[in-house]
Structure formats: structure tokens, C-alpha cells
Amino acid sequence: MNPEKNVVDACKRHWESHKSDCSGFVKAVAAELGVILTGDADSIVGAIEEGGSNWLSVRDGVEAKNKADAGYFVIGGLKGKDHAKACKHGHVVVVVPGNLAHGKYPTAYWGSLRDGKAKKNATMNWSWEKGDRDKVVYAAHTL
């Protein structure tokens, strides 16, 4: 079994059908991997911040990349109220093995409520505005 490949494969399978909904995408990938997540992006960020149900707090994007490389299911997220320009909705991504942009932003897959903002296998600095990307909360779940 190759957990990191399973995460990427799950992302590939669910991206097209959930590219317009970040939380729907993350929940679909999580469900395939046997991880239960509920609610919108803000709820998911709250759940990973609490650290229950086998979630491990991850310090930053570098550690998130390392955990993804090691086969963990890794989520990055930011609640809407924590965005530099407060938003109605938060945002979540699935971190996967890959490169780091600028030495700190890991590779990820994500859906988006905003047209054209969803990406697959891209560094997550493209997922948040400049003022928000360093505030992202990360957590890893054992598979």
C-alpha cells in the first residue's frame, strides 16, 4: 500500500466533480480515504484546529509537505473571518507530495466557489491572496 499515492489518486478522481466546491472536494477525498469530515470549509478548519480524531497539528507548509510525502492525509485551510479581507466562506485544500513554492507553499489540489480559481497539483500560494497564505492552518491525519 502506498498512502501518498492513494491521496493523489483520490484527488484526481474527485477533482472534476468537485472543482467548484473546495469543502465538497476535501470531504469527497477524505471519505474515500476513510476520514470523516462534515460541514463547510470553516467547519473543516475548526475540526482540524481542534486536533481530535487523529488530526495532528502541522506547523507550516514545509512540515505539511513533509507529512504529505510521508503518506499522511494533509489539509490546509483558513476560515473566512481570518482572511485579510473577511470573506463569507473559508477555504480548504488537500496537500499532496510535490514541490514547495518560495520554499514554503506546498503542492495541493483544491476546488473553489470562484470560477477559474480551482487547481490541481499546483502550489497552494495560488489558492490564497498574498495577505492570507501565511495564515493557513495545516493538519495531518494518519491513514
Buried (B, 14 or more C-beta within 10 A) or exposed (E): EEBBEBBBBBBBEBBEEBBBBBBBBBBBBBEBBEBEBEEBBBBBBBBBBEEEEEBBEBEBBBBBBBBBBEBBBBBBBBBBEBBEEEBEBBBBBBBBBBEBBEEBBBBBBBBBBEEEBBBBBBBBBEBBEEEBBEEBBBBBBEB
